[in-house]
Structure formats: C-alpha cells, structure tokens
Amino acid sequence: MSIFSDRINGIMSKRHISQKQLANWANVTESAMSYYVNGARTPRIQVISRLAGLLGVTTDYLLGADVPEKENESQYQYLQRNLA
C-alpha cells in the first residue's frame, strides 16, 4: 500500500465512509476509487485536490507530508490559532 491509500483508508474508516460514497462525492468511478484505496494507482492531482477538499484535509496530508490531519479547520481558524 502507499501512503496515499493508507491515509484515505484511515479517514474512511474513522468517518465510516464507503468506497462507493467517496467515489460518488469525488465524481470518479467505483473501480477507480478501488484502485486508489488499494494502492494500485495514485489519482491525478485534480482528483487528489477534490478528495482533500471533500475530506477536509490538505493534499500534503494525503500525499504523505508529515503534517497532522486538520479536520474542518477554516483558514480563518488556522490564522486565529497561529496568530494568537
């Protein structure tokens, strides 16, 4: 498995999201999502960006950068937290 698939699987498990639901939300086929979730393929950057937005995480997080998952934090909240 890849870091991307590990992180997608972790988020799906934590939030009780099925592959079918995520595929529908991301506007990709179920078979394509299966490849991504199983680590057989990595999606195009447009799909990664869409998934990150849908899941409330950064593309860096999904791609394996060592940044913690930030759930539902707006840019305003981020700035408030870091400028305080």
Secondary structure as the mmCIF struct_conf table of DSSP 4:
data_model
#
loop_
_struct_conf.conf_type_id
_struct_conf.id
_struct_conf.beg_label_comp_id
_struct_conf.beg_label_asym_id
_struct_conf.beg_label_seq_id
_struct_conf.end_label_comp_id
_struct_conf.end_label_asym_id
_struct_conf.end_label_seq_id
HELX_RH_AL_P HELX_RH_AL_P1 ILE A 3 ARG A 15
TURN_TY1_P TURN_TY1_P1 HIS A 16 HIS A 16
HELX_RH_AL_P HELX_RH_AL_P2 GLN A 19 ALA A 26
TURN_TY1_P TURN_TY1_P2 ASN A 27 ASN A 27
HELX_RH_AL_P HELX_RH_AL_P3 GLU A 30 ASN A 38
TURN_TY1_P TURN_TY1_P3 GLY A 39 GLY A 39
BEND BEND1 ALA A 40 ALA A 40
HELX_RH_AL_P HELX_RH_AL_P4 ILE A 45 LEU A 55
TURN_TY1_P TURN_TY1_P4 GLY A 56 GLY A 56
HELX_RH_AL_P HELX_RH_AL_P5 THR A 59 LEU A 63
TURN_TY1_P TURN_TY1_P5 GLY A 64 GLY A 64
BEND BEND2 ASP A 66 ASP A 66
BEND BEND3 ASN A 72 ASN A 72
HELX_RH_AL_P HELX_RH_AL_P6 GLN A 75 LEU A 83
#
